Amino acid sequence: MGRFFFFCLLSLLVIFPTGIPQTQSKPVMALPLYTNSRWIVDEAGGQRVKLACVNWVSHLEPMVTEGLSKQPMDAISKKIASMGFSCVRLTWPLFLVTNDSLASITVRQSCQSLGLSESIAGIQANNPSIMDLPLIKAYQAVVSSLGAKNVKVILENNISKPGDQYFSADLWIKGLSWMATIFNGVSNVVGMSLRNELHGPRQNVNDWYRYMQKGAEAVHLANPDVLIVLSGLSYDIDLSFLRNQQVNLTFTRKLVYEVNWNWFSDGKTWESGNPNQVCGREVDNFVRLSGFMLDQGWPLLVSEFEMDRRGANNVNDIGYMNCFLAIAAELDLDWSYYLRDGVIGLNEYHGPLNMNWTGTRNLTFLQRISALQSPFRGPGLSEANLHKVIFHPSTGLCVLRKSLTEPLRLGACTESEAWSYTPQKTLTLKGTYFCLQAIELGKPAKLGIICTGSNSKWQTISDSKMYLSSKVNDGSTACLDVDSDNSIVTNTCKCLSRDDTCDPGSQWFKLVDSTRSSSSANTFN
């Protein structure tokens, strides 16, 4: 342990396996998933199913799912479910199912060939039942473990051969077909992502259409139940070529697109630019390159987003994550977050689990994303009439109230008030005469019934469009803000200049459409 995975220099012969191993996973999901315009839905009632996933790595040199030398797989699966994640994107290398040599290698033999004695000891202690299983059987055991905890799985082809850049399009299509066949009938396997992060000098739009369509058809023929997830070009950030020409497939209601949006995709722009301007630019780029797919009626999964979970004040992480969570809430995106990353012994600060896979690295982060783990809206989700919630991305909380006499506060979005944002720019509690008012700088925002004055008008300002700005009683401009005890106050708007050292997080809010009912009924005390 404690060393990086090294590239395996042994040449592997490409020989197709003579038989397909059969998965023994017990079905736990009664029905497959489909698509309905931009939404993923179940078959029974066509109700929205939101994918809130973590990425779990299985594609590196040992081809053994990460963490199994640290904890029993059932304990990890249980932890994933307990953190509120509904699915796992489980990576796999193409040669796992297309190379005869690897098909017969056991977990023990794979680790021995790489000199991973500590991994062998750890797996023997924590997951002895897989120690002498073929690699594909061990992979199937992980899928089964997740299924037992009602966690859905998307099989994601990440690379071909661990440790190199080998790629054959024909071999890839055959491998996809094998994998789809292996998991045909395993109901918690709800999707297959055909290839992660396409890039390099050989990538081009014509080949993308040619081979992605072939791969999609091969998977659907072998396993018509799974959703088929297609990634874009340039490390999976660019789907813009689909704006005017969609794929041509023989099947419908099974296609999902995925896109990556990491802060490092944007270089050092968060370090050197004003957060409002950077966020505005990055959102525009996201919509231009991929977000437009939602308006065209296609589901879009953000397949990778991440930040340093140590809680350090990293400028890139803070600005990027506040911006991303705001847009993820506003668009009610499906998404997948890093569980851990691919280096043996690495203390992976971007994953929600600690180094020993025993606990949560940062509970505050889980709170921030918890509001996004359930859908705000979508087919079948009509618990309440369409309304707005006021989402605060820096905390992952929403504006709510306890009574008319107490200050508005941040709290769980499941308890959020239902707001209306009127053409007159007032924020009104839906079904009442009460509107949000700015009274004085540094003082709590309040609810009132005289909603015609300038202190009841709330504009969304700045390039980020995430400030709610009004006028206080003396005519000064104010922005909605959060104080140290999470009370909602009005303060002087900050970070509107080109200052690149300012953090606007406390004043960033996003008005989010929702049909989700509040767990606390409106009562006027």
Backbone torsions as a table, in degrees:
resi	resn	phi	psi	omega
1	MET	NA	175.2	174.8
2	GLY	74.9	11.6	174.5
3	ARG	-130.8	157.9	-177.6
4	PHE	-71.5	148.9	170.6
5	PHE	-58.2	137.3	178.7
6	PHE	-107.9	154.9	179.2
7	PHE	-71.7	128.5	178.6
8	CYS	-78.3	125.5	-175.2
9	LEU	-95.0	-1.6	179.1
10	LEU	-72.0	135.1	177.3
11	SER	-78.6	130.7	-178.3
12	LEU	-108.4	128.0	177.8
13	LEU	-74.6	138.4	179.6
14	VAL	-89.7	95.8	179.4
15	ILE	-127.0	126.5	-176.8
16	PHE	-73.7	141.5	178.5
17	PRO	-65.1	149.2	-177.7
18	THR	-82.7	-16.9	179.8
19	GLY	-143.8	159.7	-179.4
20	ILE	-106.3	122.4	178.7
21	PRO	-65.2	141.9	-177.5
22	GLN	-99.6	127.2	179.5
23	THR	-75.8	136.4	-179.1
24	GLN	-102.2	13.8	-177.6
25	SER	-61.1	133.7	177.7
26	LYS	-77.2	129.6	179.3
27	PRO	-59.8	131.8	178.4
28	VAL	-122.7	-20.1	176.3
29	MET	-103.4	124.1	-171.0
30	ALA	-70.4	-30.9	-170.7
31	LEU	-136.6	151.5	174.2
32	PRO	-75.1	170.5	178.7
33	LEU	-101.9	154.4	178.7
34	TYR	-134.9	-179.2	173.4
35	THR	-118.5	148.3	175.5
36	ASN	-134.7	98.2	-171.8
37	SER	56.6	-126.6	-174.9
38	ARG	-85.0	3.9	-174.3
39	TRP	-107.8	150.0	168.4
40	ILE	-96.6	130.9	-173.2
41	VAL	-133.8	162.9	174.2
42	ASP	-87.1	168.3	-177.0
43	GLU	-81.0	-34.1	-170.9
44	ALA	-61.7	-54.9	-177.3
45	GLY	-124.3	6.6	-178.4
46	GLY	66.4	28.2	-178.6
47	GLN	-87.6	143.7	-179.3
48	ARG	-55.4	135.2	171.7
49	VAL	-120.7	115.4	-178.4
50	LYS	-91.4	131.2	175.9
51	LEU	-90.6	110.6	175.2
52	ALA	-120.9	96.2	-163.3
53	CYS	-115.3	167.4	165.0
54	VAL	-123.1	151.5	177.2
55	ASN	-93.0	125.3	-179.3
56	TRP	-118.9	122.8	-169.4
57	VAL	-83.7	128.5	174.5
58	SER	-137.1	13.1	-169.5
59	HIS	-106.3	4.5	-174.6
60	LEU	-86.8	-174.3	-167.5
61	GLU	-48.5	-48.6	-179.4
62	PRO	-69.5	-19.6	-176.3
63	MET	57.9	35.5	175.4
64	VAL	-120.1	135.0	-176.4
65	THR	-57.4	132.7	-178.2
66	GLU	-59.8	147.7	174.6
67	GLY	92.3	-12.5	-176.1
68	LEU	-73.3	-13.1	172.6
69	SER	-87.3	-6.3	-177.0
70	LYS	-106.1	-38.5	-175.0
71	GLN	-145.4	155.0	172.1
72	PRO	-59.9	142.0	-176.8
73	MET	-60.7	-34.4	179.0
74	ASP	-65.4	-33.5	177.7
75	ALA	-68.1	-39.9	178.1
76	ILE	-67.2	-43.8	178.3
77	SER	-60.0	-43.0	178.7
78	LYS	-63.3	-39.2	180.0
79	LYS	-65.8	-41.6	178.2
80	ILE	-59.0	-46.7	179.6
81	ALA	-64.8	-40.1	-177.5
82	SER	-67.8	-24.2	177.8
83	MET	-81.5	-0.2	174.4
84	GLY	93.8	5.3	179.3
85	PHE	-80.7	136.8	-176.3
86	SER	-96.2	-12.5	-178.5
87	CYS	-156.7	166.3	177.6
88	VAL	-127.1	133.2	166.9
89	ARG	-91.3	103.1	-173.7
90	LEU	-97.6	113.9	-174.0
91	THR	-78.4	156.4	176.4
92	TRP	-153.7	147.3	176.2
93	PRO	-90.8	145.6	-176.2
94	LEU	-56.4	-39.7	-175.1
95	PHE	-68.6	-11.6	177.1
96	LEU	-58.4	-32.7	-177.8
97	VAL	-118.2	-2.8	-177.2
98	THR	-114.5	-0.5	-178.0
99	ASN	-119.0	118.9	-175.7
100	ASP	-59.6	-38.6	-179.2
101	SER	-60.8	-47.3	-178.7
102	LEU	-71.5	-29.7	-178.5
103	ALA	-61.7	-28.3	-176.7
104	SER	-100.6	-8.7	-179.0
105	ILE	-72.6	137.7	177.5
106	THR	-89.3	169.4	176.8
107	VAL	-58.8	-44.8	-180.0
108	ARG	-60.4	-47.8	-177.6
109	GLN	-64.1	-38.3	179.2
110	SER	-62.8	-45.6	179.4
111	CYS	-67.8	-38.4	178.5
112	GLN	-62.7	-39.9	-177.8
113	SER	-64.8	-21.2	-180.0
114	LEU	-104.2	4.0	178.7
115	GLY	69.9	29.7	-175.1
116	LEU	-95.3	67.5	-175.2
117	SER	-65.2	-37.3	179.9
118	GLU	-68.4	-35.6	176.2
119	SER	-64.2	-41.5	178.7
120	ILE	-59.2	-47.4	180.0
121	ALA	-62.1	-40.9	-178.6
122	GLY	-67.7	-42.9	178.7
123	ILE	-67.1	-39.0	177.9
124	GLN	-60.7	-36.8	-178.8
125	ALA	-77.2	-37.6	-171.5
126	ASN	-101.1	-30.6	-177.3
127	ASN	-140.1	58.9	-174.2
128	PRO	-61.5	-25.0	-175.5
129	SER	-67.0	-20.3	-178.8
130	ILE	-100.8	-4.2	-170.6
131	MET	-55.2	-40.6	-176.5
132	ASP	-112.9	22.2	173.3
133	LEU	-85.9	149.3	169.3
134	PRO	-57.9	153.8	-175.4
135	LEU	-56.0	-41.7	-178.1
136	ILE	-66.9	-34.1	177.4
137	LYS	-67.7	-36.9	176.7
138	ALA	-65.2	-39.7	176.8
139	TYR	-61.8	-44.1	178.5
140	GLN	-62.4	-34.7	179.0
141	ALA	-64.0	-38.0	177.2
142	VAL	-64.9	-43.9	177.5
143	VAL	-59.2	-43.1	179.7
144	SER	-64.0	-40.8	178.7
145	SER	-61.4	-43.6	177.5
146	LEU	-64.1	-40.8	178.7
147	GLY	-61.1	-36.7	179.2
148	ALA	-64.6	-21.1	177.0
149	LYS	-102.1	15.5	179.4
150	ASN	60.2	33.5	176.3
151	VAL	-100.2	124.3	178.5
152	LYS	-73.1	158.1	-178.8
153	VAL	-130.8	134.2	167.0
154	ILE	-110.9	120.1	178.8
155	LEU	-80.6	119.8	-175.4
156	GLU	-115.7	115.0	174.9
157	ASN	-75.6	113.8	-173.9
158	ASN	-96.4	-46.2	-179.6
159	ILE	-144.1	-179.7	177.1
160	SER	-91.1	-74.6	178.8
161	LYS	-110.6	125.5	178.7
162	PRO	-53.6	128.7	173.6
163	GLY	94.9	1.3	176.6
164	ASP	-146.6	-175.8	-175.4
165	GLN	-109.2	21.5	-176.5
166	TYR	-64.6	134.1	176.0
167	PHE	-153.7	129.0	172.2
168	SER	-128.1	122.2	-176.6
169	ALA	-61.4	-41.9	-179.6
170	ASP	-64.8	-43.0	177.7
171	LEU	-63.2	-40.2	179.0
172	TRP	-59.0	-45.6	-179.1
173	ILE	-64.0	-42.0	178.0
174	LYS	-64.9	-39.1	178.3
175	GLY	-64.5	-40.2	176.3
176	LEU	-60.1	-42.5	-179.9
177	SER	-63.5	-43.0	177.3
178	TRP	-60.0	-47.9	-176.3
179	MET	-65.1	-40.4	178.5
180	ALA	-62.8	-37.2	179.5
181	THR	-69.0	-43.0	-179.6
182	ILE	-56.0	-39.4	-174.5
183	PHE	-103.2	14.3	173.3
184	ASN	-65.5	126.2	-178.9
185	GLY	92.1	-4.9	175.5
186	VAL	-92.3	100.8	-162.8
187	SER	-71.9	-20.5	176.9
188	ASN	-81.1	-7.6	170.2
189	VAL	-84.4	101.0	-171.4
190	VAL	-101.3	-9.1	-177.5
191	GLY	-161.3	161.7	172.6
192	MET	-132.3	122.1	174.1
193	SER	-90.3	120.2	-165.6
194	LEU	-71.5	-34.0	179.0
195	ARG	-168.1	133.7	-177.2
196	ASN	-92.9	137.1	168.5
197	GLU	52.2	62.8	173.1
198	LEU	-62.6	134.1	-178.5
199	HIS	-165.6	178.8	175.9
200	GLY	104.8	169.8	-175.1
201	PRO	-66.3	-19.0	-177.5
202	ARG	-89.4	-8.3	-178.1
203	GLN	-69.6	138.4	175.7
204	ASN	-159.6	158.4	-172.9
205	VAL	-65.2	-41.7	-177.8
206	ASN	-61.4	-44.8	177.6
207	ASP	-66.8	-34.6	178.2
208	TRP	-57.9	-51.6	179.5
209	TYR	-60.7	-45.0	-175.7
210	ARG	-60.5	-51.2	-171.3
211	TYR	-87.4	-33.9	176.1
212	MET	-63.2	-39.1	177.3
213	GLN	-65.6	-42.0	177.6
214	LYS	-63.8	-43.8	179.3
215	GLY	-63.0	-42.9	179.5
216	ALA	-62.4	-44.0	179.9
217	GLU	-64.6	-39.0	-180.0
218	ALA	-64.2	-43.3	179.4
219	VAL	-65.1	-46.1	-177.8
220	HIS	-64.1	-36.0	177.9
221	LEU	-64.8	-40.0	-177.6
222	ALA	-79.7	-29.3	-176.0
223	ASN	-152.7	86.5	-174.5
224	PRO	-70.6	-7.1	-178.5
225	ASP	-80.9	-26.8	-170.1
226	VAL	-82.4	147.5	166.8
227	LEU	-68.9	147.2	179.4
228	ILE	-114.1	120.1	-172.3
229	VAL	-107.3	122.2	-178.4
230	LEU	-108.7	134.1	177.5
231	SER	-101.3	162.4	-177.7
232	GLY	-94.7	-167.1	-179.4
233	LEU	-93.8	174.4	176.0
234	SER	56.0	58.1	-178.0
235	TYR	61.2	34.7	173.0
236	ASP	66.0	40.1	173.5
237	ILE	-116.6	-8.3	-171.0
238	ASP	-122.6	110.3	172.3
239	LEU	-116.9	15.2	-171.1
240	SER	-62.2	-27.1	-179.3
241	PHE	-66.2	-15.6	179.2
242	LEU	-83.8	-3.8	-177.3
243	ARG	-60.4	-38.0	-176.0
244	ASN	-113.9	-6.4	179.6
245	GLN	-145.7	109.8	179.0
246	GLN	-85.3	167.1	175.9
247	VAL	-69.5	156.2	-179.4
248	ASN	-114.6	103.0	-175.6
249	LEU	-123.6	159.0	-177.8
250	THR	-86.3	-7.2	-177.7
251	PHE	-123.0	164.5	-179.0
252	THR	-132.5	167.8	172.9
253	ARG	62.6	27.2	178.7
254	LYS	-133.3	3.1	-170.2
255	LEU	-103.0	128.9	177.2
256	VAL	-128.6	143.5	174.7
257	TYR	-107.4	153.4	178.5
258	GLU	-129.7	154.8	-178.2
259	VAL	-147.8	145.0	173.2
260	ASN	-95.3	144.7	173.6
261	TRP	-146.0	89.0	178.3
262	ASN	-109.7	154.1	-179.6
263	TRP	-62.5	-32.7	-178.1
264	PHE	-74.0	-11.0	171.8
265	SER	-67.1	-20.6	-175.9
266	ASP	-100.9	12.7	-179.0
267	GLY	65.5	-136.3	-179.0
268	LYS	-107.0	26.5	-176.0
269	THR	-63.0	-31.9	179.7
270	TRP	-70.9	-26.6	179.0
271	GLU	-77.7	-33.6	-169.8
272	SER	-105.9	-3.3	-175.9
273	GLY	-123.3	162.8	174.2
274	ASN	-66.8	131.4	-174.8
275	PRO	-56.1	-37.5	-180.0
276	ASN	-65.2	-43.3	-179.5
277	GLN	-69.7	-41.0	179.9
278	VAL	-64.8	-45.6	-179.6
279	CYS	-62.1	-43.9	178.3
280	GLY	-59.2	-42.4	178.8
281	ARG	-65.2	-45.4	-176.0
282	GLU	-67.8	-36.6	176.4
283	VAL	-65.4	-43.2	177.1
284	ASP	-59.4	-42.2	179.0
285	ASN	-64.9	-41.0	179.1
286	PHE	-61.0	-46.0	-179.8
287	VAL	-65.0	-40.8	-177.3
288	ARG	-67.3	-40.2	-174.0
289	LEU	-88.2	-28.8	-174.8
290	SER	-150.9	-34.9	-174.7
291	GLY	-61.2	-24.2	179.1
292	PHE	-60.9	-20.2	-179.6
293	MET	-60.4	-32.0	178.5
294	LEU	-62.6	-44.5	179.2
295	ASP	-66.3	-27.1	177.5
296	GLN	-83.0	-1.5	174.9
297	GLY	89.7	34.1	178.5
298	TRP	-123.3	136.4	174.1
299	PRO	-63.9	143.6	-179.0
300	LEU	-132.1	119.2	179.5
301	LEU	-103.5	121.6	171.9
302	VAL	-80.0	104.5	-166.5
303	SER	-83.3	-16.6	176.0
304	GLU	-149.1	122.1	163.6
305	PHE	-144.4	151.9	-172.1
306	GLU	-164.8	160.9	172.2
307	MET	-154.1	163.6	178.5
308	ASP	-67.2	120.8	-172.8
309	ARG	-89.9	7.3	179.6
310	ARG	-76.9	-10.8	-179.0
311	GLY	84.3	9.2	178.9
312	ALA	-68.7	154.2	-178.0
313	ASN	-83.0	69.7	178.2
314	ASN	-87.4	119.3	-174.7
315	VAL	-59.4	-43.6	179.3
316	ASN	-58.6	-50.4	-176.2
317	ASP	-63.3	-45.6	-174.2
318	ILE	-63.5	-53.0	-178.3
319	GLY	-64.6	-45.6	-179.1
320	TYR	-60.7	-47.8	-174.6
321	MET	-68.0	-39.6	176.5
322	ASN	-60.6	-42.8	179.7
323	CYS	-65.9	-46.8	-177.8
324	PHE	-63.1	-47.0	-176.9
325	LEU	-63.5	-33.8	177.2
326	ALA	-63.2	-45.5	-178.9
327	ILE	-72.0	-37.8	177.8
328	ALA	-61.1	-35.7	176.9
329	ALA	-73.5	-46.5	-177.4
330	GLU	-60.5	-43.1	-178.3
331	LEU	-90.3	-5.5	-178.8
332	ASP	51.1	54.5	-174.8
333	LEU	-75.4	149.6	162.4
334	ASP	-79.0	149.4	-173.5
335	TRP	-156.6	166.2	176.1
336	SER	-142.4	133.8	-177.8
337	TYR	-112.2	157.0	177.0
338	TYR	-65.0	132.5	167.6
339	LEU	-86.3	-54.3	174.1
340	ARG	-150.9	172.3	178.9
341	ASP	-120.5	175.0	-160.1
342	GLY	-93.1	60.3	173.7
343	VAL	-138.9	130.3	179.3
344	ILE	-62.6	131.2	175.0
345	GLY	74.7	-1.9	-179.0
346	LEU	-71.6	133.4	173.2
347	ASN	-82.1	88.7	-169.8
348	GLU	-79.1	100.2	-173.0
349	TYR	-74.8	-10.5	-179.2
350	HIS	-89.7	-8.6	-178.3
351	GLY	-93.4	152.3	-179.8
352	PRO	-75.8	-15.7	177.7
353	LEU	-96.9	149.4	179.8
354	ASN	-75.1	-179.5	-171.3
355	MET	-63.4	-31.1	-178.5
356	ASN	-93.3	5.4	177.4
357	TRP	62.0	26.5	-175.8
358	THR	-102.9	-21.8	-175.4
359	GLY	-156.5	178.7	-177.1
360	THR	-82.3	132.4	-178.9
361	ARG	-70.0	-37.0	-173.9
362	ASN	-151.6	103.1	-178.2
363	LEU	-65.2	-29.8	179.4
364	THR	-62.2	-38.8	178.6
365	PHE	-63.2	-43.7	178.7
366	LEU	-61.4	-36.0	175.5
367	GLN	-62.9	-39.1	-177.3
368	ARG	-65.2	-37.1	-177.4
369	ILE	-93.6	-6.1	-175.2
370	SER	-62.5	-34.4	179.5
371	ALA	-65.9	-22.9	-177.3
372	LEU	-94.5	-0.7	-179.1
373	GLN	-81.5	-16.2	175.6
374	SER	-116.5	151.0	-178.3
375	PRO	-72.1	143.3	170.7
376	PHE	-81.4	-30.8	-175.3
377	ARG	-160.1	178.0	179.1
378	GLY	134.1	173.7	-177.5
379	PRO	-55.5	134.3	177.7
380	GLY	79.9	-8.4	-178.9
381	LEU	-100.6	81.3	-176.8
382	SER	-129.9	50.3	177.8
383	GLU	-66.3	-27.8	-178.8
384	ALA	-144.3	163.0	175.5
385	ASN	-65.6	155.7	-180.0
386	LEU	-56.6	131.0	-179.6
387	HIS	-151.8	-179.2	176.2
388	LYS	-108.3	147.0	162.4
389	VAL	-116.3	151.2	-178.7
390	ILE	-101.8	101.7	-172.9
391	PHE	-94.6	137.0	-179.7
392	HIS	-112.8	98.6	-171.0
393	PRO	-63.6	-27.6	-178.3
394	SER	-65.9	-26.5	179.2
395	THR	-114.5	-18.2	-174.1
396	GLY	76.0	16.8	-178.7
397	LEU	-109.4	172.9	180.0
398	CYS	-127.3	160.1	-179.7
399	VAL	-76.9	129.4	176.7
400	LEU	-145.3	171.8	179.4
401	ARG	-134.8	153.3	175.0
402	LYS	-95.2	-37.4	178.7
403	SER	-161.5	175.1	178.8
404	LEU	-71.2	-21.1	-176.5
405	THR	-92.9	-17.7	179.8
406	GLU	-94.1	151.0	178.8
407	PRO	-63.8	149.5	170.1
408	LEU	-62.7	144.8	-177.3
409	ARG	-138.3	165.3	168.9
410	LEU	-82.9	142.9	176.9
411	GLY	-159.8	-176.0	-178.0
412	ALA	-58.7	136.1	-178.3
413	CYS	-65.4	-20.7	175.3
414	THR	-67.0	-16.1	178.7
415	GLU	-108.3	11.3	-173.5
416	SER	-65.4	149.0	171.4
417	GLU	-69.3	155.4	172.0
418	ALA	-94.3	117.0	-177.8
419	TRP	-109.1	152.6	168.5
420	SER	-113.8	134.6	174.1
421	TYR	-108.7	106.5	-168.7
422	THR	-84.8	164.5	175.1
423	PRO	-59.7	-22.5	177.4
424	GLN	-83.8	5.5	176.7
425	LYS	71.6	25.4	173.9
426	THR	-95.7	147.2	174.0
427	LEU	-105.6	106.9	-171.7
428	THR	-114.6	138.6	172.3
429	LEU	-65.7	120.0	-172.6
430	LYS	-59.4	132.5	178.9
431	GLY	83.6	7.7	179.6
432	THR	-133.2	178.8	174.3
433	TYR	-97.8	2.9	-172.6
434	PHE	-88.1	134.1	178.7
435	CYS	-125.9	160.2	179.2
436	LEU	-78.7	133.3	-176.9
437	GLN	-131.4	142.7	171.9
438	ALA	-95.1	126.4	-174.6
439	ILE	-106.8	-52.8	-174.3
440	GLU	-155.3	145.4	177.8
441	LEU	-60.2	135.7	178.9
442	GLY	79.6	3.8	-178.5
443	LYS	-115.5	162.0	-179.1
444	PRO	-62.6	142.5	166.3
445	ALA	-70.7	146.7	-173.9
446	LYS	-130.2	168.8	173.2
447	LEU	-100.2	135.0	178.2
448	GLY	-141.0	171.2	-177.5
449	ILE	-110.5	-7.2	174.2
450	ILE	-97.4	101.5	-166.2
451	CYS	-112.9	26.1	-178.3
452	THR	-103.7	-12.5	-177.4
453	GLY	-79.5	168.0	-178.6
454	SER	-65.8	-23.8	-179.9
455	ASN	-78.0	0.2	175.9
456	SER	-109.1	1.3	179.4
457	LYS	-99.6	129.2	-176.4
458	TRP	-123.3	114.7	178.9
459	GLN	-98.5	144.0	169.8
460	THR	-90.2	119.8	-172.5
461	ILE	-124.0	171.5	179.3
462	SER	79.3	167.0	178.8
463	ASP	-61.7	-30.6	-179.7
464	SER	-75.9	-18.8	-177.2
465	LYS	57.1	35.1	-177.4
466	MET	-122.1	7.8	172.0
467	TYR	-95.5	138.8	169.5
468	LEU	-105.2	107.7	-170.6
469	SER	-113.3	140.9	179.7
470	SER	-144.6	-172.6	175.5
471	LYS	-114.4	132.5	173.7
472	VAL	-82.8	178.6	-171.4
473	ASN	-61.5	-28.9	179.9
474	ASP	-87.1	5.8	177.2
475	GLY	91.4	-3.9	178.9
476	SER	-71.4	148.2	175.9
477	THR	-78.9	135.8	-179.3
478	ALA	-135.1	158.1	174.9
479	CYS	-124.4	145.7	175.4
480	LEU	-61.4	140.2	-174.0
481	ASP	-147.5	172.1	178.4
482	VAL	-125.9	129.3	179.6
483	ASP	-90.9	-171.9	-170.9
484	SER	-67.2	-21.3	178.4
485	ASP	-107.1	21.1	176.1
486	ASN	70.5	18.6	171.6
487	SER	-79.2	148.9	-179.2
488	ILE	-89.3	120.2	-177.3
489	VAL	-128.1	174.6	172.2
490	THR	-118.2	131.8	-179.9
491	ASN	-135.5	169.1	173.5
492	THR	-58.7	135.1	-179.1
493	CYS	-64.7	135.1	-177.1
494	LYS	-117.6	160.6	173.0
495	CYS	67.1	20.2	179.7
496	LEU	-83.1	-15.2	176.4
497	SER	-80.9	-170.5	179.8
498	ARG	-86.1	15.5	179.2
499	ASP	-61.2	121.8	-178.6
500	ASP	-96.6	5.6	179.2
501	THR	-104.4	-4.4	-174.5
502	CYS	-86.4	143.3	176.3
503	ASP	-110.6	110.5	-177.6
504	PRO	-87.3	6.7	-168.3
505	GLY	-51.1	-41.1	-176.5
506	SER	-66.6	-24.1	-177.6
507	GLN	-101.9	3.9	177.3
508	TRP	-87.6	123.1	175.6
509	PHE	-132.1	155.7	177.3
510	LYS	-134.8	128.1	175.1
511	LEU	-82.2	117.8	-171.8
512	VAL	-115.8	129.5	174.5
513	ASP	-68.4	138.8	-179.6
514	SER	-150.6	147.3	167.3
515	THR	-121.7	17.3	179.6
516	ARG	-83.9	131.1	-178.7
517	SER	-79.4	152.5	177.5
518	SER	-80.8	145.4	176.9
519	SER	-77.6	-8.9	176.4
520	SER	-119.3	122.1	-177.9
521	ALA	-72.5	150.8	175.5
522	ASN	-67.4	119.5	172.9
523	THR	-131.8	140.1	-175.5
524	PHE	-108.5	107.3	-176.7
525	ASN	-106.1	NA	NA
